[in-house]
Amino acid sequence: MSFGLRLKELRTKRNVTQQQLADYIGVGRTAIAGYETKDKCPDFDKLRLIAKFFNVTTDYLLEIDDNEKRLYNSDTTIATHRVNFGEDLPEEAYEELESILNYIRHKYKKD
């Protein structure tokens, strides 16, 4: 599997559009299409943003490692946060939202 196929697999599995990912990493939708279908590769900074967005390692994206390791312990990905909450919050706010979400999950956990 190539980087492009892995990216498309992640994106479709998480119900993220090319435009949503493009907006997050600061490129046009056609750049994402190029990554997925034309063997184009993002620069290092964009690769890191893609990994952060999908909550996976860059090794997973680049097929160095086939295990889809999560960067965070939560089941919720940054991709879900970004799609649901928009782009108007700083990174610290997303971290706080994740902390609150974990608290609520713990509070209402079924035994």
Backbone as JSON Lines, residues from 0, in Angstrom:
{"i":0,"aa":"M","n":[0.86,-1.18,0.0],"ca":[0.0,0.0,0.0],"c":[0.9,1.24,0.0]}
{"i":1,"aa":"S","n":[0.56,2.2,-0.8],"ca":[1.34,3.44,-0.88],"c":[0.84,4.45,0.15]}
{"i":2,"aa":"F","n":[1.62,5.54,0.31],"ca":[1.2,6.63,1.19],"c":[-0.18,7.12,0.78]}
{"i":3,"aa":"G","n":[-0.39,7.3,-0.52],"ca":[-1.67,7.82,-1.01],"c":[-2.84,6.91,-0.67]}
{"i":4,"aa":"L","n":[-2.65,5.61,-0.84],"ca":[-3.73,4.67,-0.5],"c":[-3.98,4.65,1.0]}
{"i":5,"aa":"R","n":[-2.92,4.73,1.79],"ca":[-3.09,4.74,3.24],"c":[-3.83,6.01,3.67]}
{"i":6,"aa":"L","n":[-3.47,7.14,3.07],"ca":[-4.15,8.4,3.39],"c":[-5.63,8.33,3.04]}
{"i":7,"aa":"K","n":[-5.92,7.83,1.84],"ca":[-7.32,7.73,1.43],"c":[-8.08,6.77,2.33]}
{"i":8,"aa":"E","n":[-7.47,5.67,2.72],"ca":[-8.11,4.71,3.6],"c":[-8.46,5.36,4.96]}
{"i":9,"aa":"L","n":[-7.5,6.07,5.52],"ca":[-7.74,6.77,6.79],"c":[-8.86,7.79,6.64]}
{"i":10,"aa":"R","n":[-8.78,8.56,5.59],"ca":[-9.74,9.65,5.38],"c":[-11.16,9.11,5.2]}
{"i":11,"aa":"T","n":[-11.31,8.08,4.41],"ca":[-12.65,7.53,4.18],"c":[-13.17,6.78,5.4]}
{"i":12,"aa":"K","n":[-12.27,6.09,6.09],"ca":[-12.67,5.35,7.29],"c":[-13.18,6.31,8.37]}
{"i":13,"aa":"R","n":[-12.62,7.5,8.41],"ca":[-13.0,8.48,9.43],"c":[-14.03,9.49,8.93]}
{"i":14,"aa":"N","n":[-14.54,9.26,7.72],"ca":[-15.56,10.14,7.13],"c":[-15.11,11.6,7.05]}
{"i":15,"aa":"V","n":[-13.89,11.79,6.58],"ca":[-13.33,13.13,6.4],"c":[-13.22,13.38,4.91]}
{"i":16,"aa":"T","n":[-13.65,14.55,4.47],"ca":[-13.55,14.88,3.05],"c":[-12.15,15.39,2.73]}
{"i":17,"aa":"Q","n":[-11.82,15.36,1.46],"ca":[-10.54,15.92,1.03],"c":[-10.47,17.39,1.41]}
{"i":18,"aa":"Q","n":[-11.59,18.11,1.29],"ca":[-11.61,19.53,1.6],"c":[-11.36,19.79,3.09]}
{"i":19,"aa":"Q","n":[-11.95,18.98,3.94],"ca":[-11.74,19.16,5.39],"c":[-10.27,18.96,5.75]}
{"i":20,"aa":"L","n":[-9.65,17.93,5.21],"ca":[-8.24,17.69,5.47],"c":[-7.39,18.81,4.88]}
{"i":21,"aa":"A","n":[-7.71,19.22,3.67],"ca":[-6.98,20.3,3.02],"c":[-7.06,21.58,3.84]}
{"i":22,"aa":"D","n":[-8.23,21.91,4.34],"ca":[-8.38,23.11,5.16],"c":[-7.52,23.03,6.41]}
{"i":23,"aa":"Y","n":[-7.46,21.87,7.04],"ca":[-6.69,21.7,8.26],"c":[-5.19,21.88,8.03]}
{"i":24,"aa":"I","n":[-4.68,21.31,6.94],"ca":[-3.23,21.39,6.73],"c":[-2.82,22.59,5.87]}
{"i":25,"aa":"G","n":[-3.79,23.35,5.41],"ca":[-3.49,24.58,4.69],"c":[-3.09,24.42,3.25]}
{"i":26,"aa":"V","n":[-3.74,23.49,2.56],"ca":[-3.5,23.3,1.11],"c":[-4.85,23.26,0.41]}
{"i":27,"aa":"G","n":[-4.83,23.21,-0.9],"ca":[-6.05,23.07,-1.67],"c":[-6.51,21.62,-1.72]}
{"i":28,"aa":"R","n":[-7.76,21.4,-2.02],"ca":[-8.3,20.05,-2.12],"c":[-7.57,19.24,-3.17]}
{"i":29,"aa":"T","n":[-7.13,19.9,-4.23],"ca":[-6.42,19.17,-5.3],"c":[-5.08,18.61,-4.81]}
{"i":30,"aa":"A","n":[-4.47,19.25,-3.82],"ca":[-3.23,18.71,-3.26],"c":[-3.5,17.37,-2.58]}
{"i":31,"aa":"I","n":[-4.6,17.29,-1.84],"ca":[-4.97,16.02,-1.18],"c":[-5.25,14.97,-2.23]}
{"i":32,"aa":"A","n":[-5.96,15.34,-3.29],"ca":[-6.23,14.4,-4.38],"c":[-4.92,13.93,-5.0]}
{"i":33,"aa":"G","n":[-3.96,14.83,-5.14],"ca":[-2.65,14.46,-5.68],"c":[-1.9,13.49,-4.77]}
{"i":34,"aa":"Y","n":[-2.0,13.7,-3.46],"ca":[-1.37,12.77,-2.52],"c":[-1.98,11.38,-2.66]}
{"i":35,"aa":"E","n":[-3.29,11.34,-2.85],"ca":[-4.0,10.06,-2.89],"c":[-3.88,9.32,-4.22]}
{"i":36,"aa":"T","n":[-3.76,10.04,-5.31],"ca":[-3.83,9.37,-6.61],"c":[-2.62,9.56,-7.53]}
{"i":37,"aa":"K","n":[-1.81,10.55,-7.29],"ca":[-0.72,10.84,-8.23],"c":[0.66,10.67,-7.63]}
{"i":38,"aa":"D","n":[0.76,9.92,-6.53],"ca":[2.04,9.66,-5.88],"c":[2.79,10.93,-5.49]}
{"i":39,"aa":"K","n":[2.05,12.01,-5.24],"ca":[2.68,13.22,-4.72],"c":[2.82,13.05,-3.22]}
{"i":40,"aa":"C","n":[3.81,13.7,-2.65],"ca":[4.06,13.59,-1.21],"c":[4.05,14.97,-0.56]}
{"i":41,"aa":"P","n":[3.48,15.07,0.63],"ca":[3.5,16.34,1.33],"c":[4.89,16.62,1.9]}
{"i":42,"aa":"D","n":[5.16,17.89,2.2],"ca":[6.42,18.19,2.88],"c":[6.32,17.73,4.33]}
{"i":43,"aa":"F","n":[7.43,17.81,5.04],"ca":[7.51,17.29,6.4],"c":[6.46,17.92,7.32]}
{"i":44,"aa":"D","n":[6.31,19.24,7.25],"ca":[5.34,19.9,8.12],"c":[3.91,19.45,7.83]}
{"i":45,"aa":"K","n":[3.58,19.29,6.57],"ca":[2.22,18.83,6.21],"c":[2.02,17.38,6.64]}
{"i":46,"aa":"L","n":[3.07,16.56,6.5],"ca":[2.98,15.16,6.93],"c":[2.69,15.08,8.43]}
{"i":47,"aa":"R","n":[3.39,15.9,9.2],"ca":[3.15,15.92,10.66],"c":[1.72,16.35,10.97]}
{"i":48,"aa":"L","n":[1.2,17.34,10.25],"ca":[-0.18,17.79,10.46],"c":[-1.18,16.69,10.11]}
{"i":49,"aa":"I","n":[-0.91,15.96,9.04],"ca":[-1.81,14.86,8.65],"c":[-1.81,13.79,9.74]}
{"i":50,"aa":"A","n":[-0.63,13.45,10.24],"ca":[-0.54,12.45,11.31],"c":[-1.29,12.92,12.55]}
{"i":51,"aa":"K","n":[-1.13,14.17,12.9],"ca":[-1.82,14.73,14.07],"c":[-3.33,14.73,13.85]}
{"i":52,"aa":"F","n":[-3.76,15.11,12.66],"ca":[-5.18,15.16,12.33],"c":[-5.84,13.79,12.53]}
{"i":53,"aa":"F","n":[-5.17,12.75,12.05],"ca":[-5.74,11.4,12.13],"c":[-5.31,10.63,13.38]}
{"i":54,"aa":"N","n":[-4.48,11.27,14.22],"ca":[-4.05,10.64,15.46],"c":[-3.29,9.33,15.2]}
{"i":55,"aa":"V","n":[-2.38,9.38,14.25],"ca":[-1.52,8.24,13.93],"c":[-0.08,8.74,13.86]}
{"i":56,"aa":"T","n":[0.85,7.83,13.8],"ca":[2.26,8.23,13.67],"c":[2.6,8.48,12.2]}
{"i":57,"aa":"T","n":[3.66,9.26,12.01],"ca":[4.15,9.46,10.64],"c":[4.69,8.15,10.08]}
{"i":58,"aa":"D","n":[5.23,7.3,10.95],"ca":[5.7,5.98,10.5],"c":[4.55,5.18,9.89]}
{"i":59,"aa":"Y","n":[3.38,5.28,10.48],"ca":[2.22,4.57,9.93],"c":[1.86,5.15,8.57]}
{"i":60,"aa":"L","n":[1.84,6.46,8.46],"ca":[1.5,7.09,7.18],"c":[2.49,6.7,6.08]}
{"i":61,"aa":"L","n":[3.76,6.6,6.46],"ca":[4.82,6.31,5.48],"c":[5.08,4.83,5.3]}
{"i":62,"aa":"E","n":[4.29,3.99,5.95],"ca":[4.38,2.54,5.86],"c":[5.67,1.97,6.42]}
{"i":63,"aa":"I","n":[6.28,2.69,7.33],"ca":[7.43,2.16,8.05],"c":[6.93,1.17,9.1]}
{"i":64,"aa":"D","n":[5.74,1.46,9.61],"ca":[5.1,0.63,10.62],"c":[3.65,0.4,10.19]}
{"i":65,"aa":"D","n":[3.22,-0.85,10.2],"ca":[1.85,-1.15,9.77],"c":[0.82,-1.11,10.89]}
{"i":66,"aa":"N","n":[1.27,-0.87,12.11],"ca":[0.33,-0.78,13.22],"c":[-0.19,0.65,13.33]}
{"i":67,"aa":"E","n":[-1.5,0.78,13.3],"ca":[-2.12,2.1,13.38],"c":[-2.11,2.57,14.83]}
{"i":68,"aa":"K","n":[-0.93,2.94,15.29],"ca":[-0.76,3.38,16.68],"c":[-1.39,4.75,16.85]}
{"i":69,"aa":"R","n":[-2.05,4.91,17.95],"ca":[-2.64,6.2,18.29],"c":[-1.6,7.04,19.02]}
{"i":70,"aa":"L","n":[-1.6,8.32,18.74],"ca":[-0.71,9.22,19.45],"c":[-1.26,9.56,20.83]}
{"i":71,"aa":"Y","n":[-2.57,9.48,20.98],"ca":[-3.23,9.82,22.23],"c":[-3.98,8.6,22.73]}
{"i":72,"aa":"N","n":[-4.28,8.54,24.01],"ca":[-4.94,7.39,24.6],"c":[-6.45,7.36,24.36]}
{"i":73,"aa":"S","n":[-7.0,8.39,23.83],"ca":[-8.44,8.48,23.63],"c":[-8.87,7.79,22.35]}
{"i":74,"aa":"D","n":[-10.11,7.34,22.32],"ca":[-10.68,6.78,21.1],"c":[-11.08,7.88,20.13]}
{"i":75,"aa":"T","n":[-11.17,9.09,20.61],"ca":[-11.59,10.22,19.79],"c":[-10.37,10.81,19.1]}
{"i":76,"aa":"T","n":[-10.47,11.05,17.83],"ca":[-9.34,11.6,17.09],"c":[-9.47,13.1,16.96]}
{"i":77,"aa":"I","n":[-8.36,13.72,16.66],"ca":[-8.37,15.16,16.4],"c":[-9.23,15.43,15.17]}
{"i":78,"aa":"A","n":[-9.25,14.5,14.23],"ca":[-10.08,14.69,13.04],"c":[-11.52,14.89,13.45]}
{"i":79,"aa":"T","n":[-12.02,14.13,14.37],"ca":[-13.39,14.27,14.83],"c":[-13.58,15.63,15.48]}
{"i":80,"aa":"H","n":[-12.65,16.04,16.29],"ca":[-12.76,17.35,16.95],"c":[-12.8,18.46,15.92]}
{"i":81,"aa":"R","n":[-11.91,18.41,14.96],"ca":[-11.82,19.5,13.99],"c":[-13.09,19.59,13.14]}
{"i":82,"aa":"V","n":[-13.62,18.46,12.75],"ca":[-14.81,18.46,11.91],"c":[-16.0,18.98,12.69]}
{"i":83,"aa":"N","n":[-16.12,18.6,13.96],"ca":[-17.28,18.97,14.75],"c":[-17.2,20.36,15.36]}
{"i":84,"aa":"F","n":[-16.01,20.86,15.65],"ca":[-15.89,22.11,16.37],"c":[-15.34,23.26,15.54]}
{"i":85,"aa":"G","n":[-14.9,23.02,14.35],"ca":[-14.4,24.09,13.51],"c":[-12.94,24.41,13.77]}
{"i":86,"aa":"E","n":[-12.46,25.43,13.11],"ca":[-11.04,25.78,13.16],"c":[-10.77,27.02,14.01]}
{"i":87,"aa":"D","n":[-11.74,27.5,14.78],"ca":[-11.58,28.77,15.46],"c":[-11.0,28.67,16.87]}
{"i":88,"aa":"L","n":[-10.61,27.49,17.3],"ca":[-10.07,27.31,18.65],"c":[-8.58,27.0,18.59]}
{"i":89,"aa":"P","n":[-7.82,27.5,19.57],"ca":[-6.39,27.15,19.62],"c":[-6.2,25.71,20.05]}
{"i":90,"aa":"E","n":[-5.0,25.17,19.83],"ca":[-4.71,23.78,20.14],"c":[-4.97,23.45,21.61]}
{"i":91,"aa":"E","n":[-4.67,24.4,22.51],"ca":[-4.9,24.17,23.94],"c":[-6.37,23.91,24.23]}
{"i":92,"aa":"A","n":[-7.25,24.57,23.49],"ca":[-8.68,24.38,23.69],"c":[-9.1,22.97,23.3]}
{"i":93,"aa":"Y","n":[-8.51,22.44,22.22],"ca":[-8.83,21.07,21.82],"c":[-8.35,20.06,22.86]}
{"i":94,"aa":"E","n":[-7.18,20.33,23.44],"ca":[-6.68,19.45,24.5],"c":[-7.61,19.49,25.71]}
{"i":95,"aa":"E","n":[-8.11,20.69,26.04],"ca":[-9.05,20.81,27.16],"c":[-10.37,20.11,26.84]}
{"i":96,"aa":"L","n":[-10.83,20.23,25.61],"ca":[-12.06,19.53,25.2],"c":[-11.89,18.02,25.33]}
{"i":97,"aa":"E","n":[-10.74,17.51,24.94],"ca":[-10.5,16.08,25.05],"c":[-10.49,15.65,26.52]}
{"i":98,"aa":"S","n":[-9.91,16.47,27.37],"ca":[-9.89,16.18,28.79],"c":[-11.31,16.15,29.36]}
{"i":99,"aa":"I","n":[-12.11,17.11,28.97],"ca":[-13.51,17.17,29.43],"c":[-14.28,15.95,28.92]}
{"i":100,"aa":"L","n":[-14.06,15.6,27.67],"ca":[-14.72,14.44,27.09],"c":[-14.35,13.17,27.85]}
{"i":101,"aa":"N","n":[-13.07,13.03,28.19],"ca":[-12.64,11.85,28.97],"c":[-13.29,11.84,30.34]}
{"i":102,"aa":"Y","n":[-13.42,13.0,30.98],"ca":[-14.1,13.1,32.28],"c":[-15.56,12.64,32.15]}
{"i":103,"aa":"I","n":[-16.25,13.12,31.14],"ca":[-17.66,12.76,30.95],"c":[-17.79,11.26,30.67]}
{"i":104,"aa":"R","n":[-16.87,10.72,29.85],"ca":[-16.91,9.27,29.6],"c":[-16.74,8.49,30.9]}
{"i":105,"aa":"H","n":[-15.82,8.91,31.73],"ca":[-15.58,8.24,33.01],"c":[-16.8,8.38,33.91]}
{"i":106,"aa":"K","n":[-17.36,9.56,33.98],"ca":[-18.5,9.82,34.85],"c":[-19.7,8.97,34.49]}
{"i":107,"aa":"Y","n":[-19.96,8.78,33.2],"ca":[-21.13,8.06,32.76],"c":[-20.84,6.65,32.27]}
{"i":108,"aa":"K","n":[-19.65,6.14,32.61],"ca":[-19.25,4.81,32.19],"c":[-20.19,3.77,32.81]}
{"i":109,"aa":"K","n":[-20.64,2.85,31.97],"ca":[-21.5,1.77,32.46],"c":[-20.61,0.7,33.05]}
{"i":110,"aa":"D","n":[-20.95,0.29,34.26],"ca":[-20.14,-0.75,34.94],"c":[-20.47,-2.13,34.48]}
